[in-house]
Amino acid sequence: MTTRTAQPGRAGLGTEAVQLLIGGMTCASCAARVERKLNRMDGVSASVNYATEKATIEAGGVPVEELIRTVERTGYSAEVVTPQAPAVPEDTDDRRVRMLGRRMIVAVGLAFVLMDLSMGMAFVPEWHFAGWQWVLIGLTLPMVTWCAWPFHRNAFRAARHGATSMDTLISTGVITSTLWSVYVILFPIDAGPAGPGLWAALSAPDSAFYLDVAAGVTMFALAGRYLEARARRSSGAVLRRLAELGAKDVSVLRADGNEYRIDVADLRTGDVFVVRPGESIAADGRIESGQSTIDTSAMTGEPVPVEVGEGDAVTGATVNLSGRLFVRATQVGAGTQLAALIRLVEHAQADKAAVQRLADRICGWFVPAVFVLSALTLAVWLLAGGQTHQAVTAALAVLIIACPCALGLAIPTALQVASGTGAKLGVFIKSHQAMESARVIDTVVLDKTGTLTQGRMSVVDLVGEDTLRYAGAVEDASEHAVATAIAAHACAELGDLPEVSEFTALAGLGAKGTVEGRRILIGSARLLTRHDVTIPPVLDDARTRWESQGRTVVLVAADGTAIGALALADAVKPSAAAAIARLHAMGLRTLLLTGDNATTARAVAAQAGITEVIAEVLPADKEATIARLQGEGHRVAMVGDGINDAPALARADLGLAVVDGTDVALAAADLILIRDDLDVVPTALTLARATLRTIRGNLVWAFGYNVAALPLAATGLLNPLIAGGAMALSSVFVVTNSLRLRRYAPPPATGDFLTAHLDDEDEAVREKV
């Protein structure tokens, strides 16, 4: 095992940002346009996410009102997102889903009737009757007007501001195919024979009647938009479920001794409120009186209820199971842990990876380029001597096949699903840059206290008869951290403890008191020596052994004779060894980084299975250690929970913070571990890797589909109806591929773990195992 000390460095924490809710966006091109407009403002750095309809902006002193006006001049609405209402409004999402659902049902019904009739009219001339074309027009009009209205409205809005979007492509394709079909009805064209077979008839570029194309494109586009709206609603449901965990009203105890039922929004810091069995705790606080068991599973995922009593801290949204509690509120409203978790999830769904910004930029120029290509296709066909209906057919196919719906869905759907899956597994994805960082991580650095260990002292060993009973009785009257640990262990092991009298705390040394008529002295070896108490060899050997292991030793004497000793330590979390083993199975190097003394650090590391230790470091030293590792070519993940870990968390390629850590640590991290279980660390890394693989697959399909299909459409090899169906199927593939992340489960820590979970590009990591 190696033990080292890091050199000083500096931290780099982020700045606060303004969030705007953007209304009217319908595709990634819209998001790209808003983002470009905002970033052209002096001092503004903006990131707009289409999936969450939010812009995260570092305004650089620019007034929020000016930011809103810029968005409105771009053709969209904007309002400030307030921390008091972070969740996605359910009614907004439901209205969007219902609206699109109604239009889709009508479009599907009419489209199938229209397509059947069109097919029959094309292949069975006997079906023709006087005015049959106008019957098809009658079936088509409701689809190309009412059903397709969302696309027309958004296209018109974009056009008013000199912009284009995916809706522009859809609207143009629907309107053009409908108008062309009406033109053909009024001025019939001899299209010639379709050729033998169904495929020849469908793919022939000289099929001139395209009302079924307008209907099909509308139906497929609505289906894709409907699936997208449902996915967005599911993502918002994560936030809503978190918000619903909190109490809606609370019973407050006033100065006159009476209880008053008030809305939880009216609760103030310092108020004492009453929590009866079965009720949710309304805010973070500390118990003034009462004892109970609390179900904390909603916040921590732990199924075992926690025993609490006077002086214990409690968290809002946990459930009181038994006794009545009087709690003094310490954090209310937006200051509670529940509100903080909601903000973290919201931030995760508003943030995005660099690969998402690349896709948005591509969408920004892709749509205008498609119009140019469509116009060139029309011109080339006409100049090459092709018939007008052939030229129009090819140009229409370009417009329809190019609609980059799959590209707009490729990344947001994967990130949204991953956020929900992570929440269920105990991980809040605070920054989606974590997805990219997780793949290349080769070193995991862990803090000790509160991260690798429990963060509190506990009795781990003892010698001597009656040692625990006497020590527990005396220490039960003390408020010292060591005394509290001894008293708690004694109560847990022995139940009721004898009474202590004549208790005296001896600052820096220990305590004394009388228990069952015996004078008890408890504390350090120095305290016993001062009182002329001889320490027998058996106790002195135990003390020496324990101290060499980094444990705190407390000796106990009764009536001037040493009778026993206790060893205390900040115990390693039960999940630590298994979690470290999983990290090693993934080919990752682990390192313990702590400000504690080297002896204790080595002992803790040995229990957890970590071989490298850097001890006795200051906060700046932690940050410098991360920077040094990065300078050596390593990609580093840091796991911590305290204020002293914040610089290192910010410096690391990937920061992971324990949810009950400090606010500063949470702000500096990329992933938040919401369960007191270190096995969440490898789970977080594997989920991030799985999500990035899904995003890559989506992008390969979305880009590859458009690149391959455009030349086919331009050369007249794709009928617009087939193009529309292929476009919709591409979007369905992307959404379905992303939804596979909902079934993600961490693989077991077996010999096959590495092979099963690392992709081909991780060969360098694999070779390190």
Disulfide bonds with the S-S distance in Angstrom:
none
